[in-house]
Amino acid sequence: MDYLRPLSNTTVDQPTIRLATPEDVPLILQFICELADYEKALHEVEATEESLLATLSFPDTPPKRGAVYTALITPPHTADTPNPIPVGMALYFYNYSTWRSAPGIYLEDLYVQPNARGHGYGFKLLKYLAKQVLKVSGRRLEWSVLTWNEPSIKFYEQVGARGMDEWMKMMVEGDALTRLAEGA
């Protein structure tokens, strides 16, 4: 599964991107909570370290159902920070387009900590994912963004993304999901 191997940068003046391991789960949960707080939805987070360990996939373990991966980005090593810790993540999974008859990636969450924004880390994570799409002969990288999140929308448009006004995201959850499954 070579396409799951991280991009590695060998120069110390560049940020590094790698796939998360089980040891990174506390940091992933922290990023999820920070993102949810930014999106004014921290009260909706149900994830725990245990649930993330049970549902995320990691490069050295067999993929779990749904195969959700997390790429982490770490700033360059410097004299002041010889062992920097990750400052952002891209949590994603592979999907499929029937119209294009090709795989792709759905980016569930892109997050860079506020103090690390403006250094190109978000762009580098998107570039990493675009390369992963092309490695599997994929045709599309897609994600959702909150309509009020103008800074993110501008950023995404700058990297070539376009809004899809003709599509509306739909979701069934909670009791409605149970009723649907039971046929009620």
HELIX and SHEET records of a PDB file:
HELIX    1   1 ASP A    2  LEU A    4  5                                   3    
HELIX    2   2 PRO A   22  ASP A   24  5                                   3    
HELIX    3   3 VAL A   25  TYR A   38  1                                  14    
HELIX    4   4 LEU A   42  GLU A   44  5                                   3    
HELIX    5   5 GLU A   49  THR A   55  1                                   7    
HELIX    6   6 PRO A  114  ALA A  116  5                                   3    
HELIX    7   7 TYR A  121  LYS A  135  1                                  15    
HELIX    8   8 GLU A  150  GLN A  158  1                                   9    
HELIX    9   9 GLY A  174  GLU A  182  1                                   9    
SHEET    1   A 5 THR A  16  LEU A  19  0                                        
SHEET    2   A 5 VAL A  68  THR A  74 -1                                        
SHEET    3   A 5 GLY A  88  SER A  97 -1                                        
SHEET    4   A 5 ALA A 102  VAL A 112 -1                                        
SHEET    5   A 5 ARG A 140  TRP A 143  1                                        
END                                                                             
